[in-house]
Amino acid sequence: MPSEEFVLNILRQSEALLEGHFILASGKHSAHYVQVAQLCQYPDRLASILKETTEDFSSLDFTTFVSAAIGGITVGQQLALHHGKRHVFCERKDNVMLLRRGFNFKPGEKVVLVEDVMTTGGTVNEIRKIVENLGAEIVGIFALVNRSGETGATWDGFKFVHSIHLQFPVFEADAVPSELQAIPVSRPGSKKVTGKA
């Protein structure tokens, strides 16, 4: 894995680390937001981060990376290209996560779930249910940016790999500090704010 300082510098260089007043997909408020799409404008920068994941996945036997549209697609494709694996993605229709476009899994197919920014793990859990209901087996989880607070090598029993861990305070809607309330709020993400993300 590249150093967190290296990744942080690339996020800043790409203007992907935003400061202000943001509502996250979980409905919580934060003074920071990581807009991975800003980084993905520069495939070479993203590749310079992801090419260092070889050792992290070397112990895993798997064939497919599975991500969520839209943020995880570019990350998942780059990982798949680097590792010589397949990549499929889930997407929302009427705010329900689905596997569409003819994608499917073979029984027992081993997969790694991919997230661009992981905060509460809600999106990962949505994808997990789809994958498991279709008979595939999850062997690991990758997050480009880990905001979950989980710093260990596993997440819910799965091998957990991330490129950078960023811990920013988040606040419930009824507990936003006055200094943050004074800043106009924005919702940069595309997921409808309904719960965990």
Number of C-alpha atoms within 10 A of each C-alpha: 16 14 11 15 10 13 22 18 12 18 20 14 13 19 15 18 18 14 11 13 21 23 22 25 22 18 19 19 26 21 18 19 22 21 19 22 17 15 20 17 12 11 12 11 16 22 16 13 19 22 16 14 18 13 10 14 17 10 8 14 13 18 15 23 26 28 28 26 19 17 19 22 22 20 28 31 20 18 24 18 14 15 18 11 16 16 23 22 22 23 18 15 10 8 11 9 17 17 19 13 10 6 10 14 16 10 11 12 19 20 24 25 26 30 26 25 26 22 23 18 18 15 21 22 14 17 23 19 11 15 23 15 10 16 15 19 19 21 18 22 23 29 24 23 21 24 22 18 13 15 15 9 11 13 16 8 9 13 18 22 23 24 21 22 20 18 13 12 11 17 16 13 12 8 11 16 12 8 9 16 12 10 12 9 15 12 16 13 16 11 17 15 16 10 14 17 21
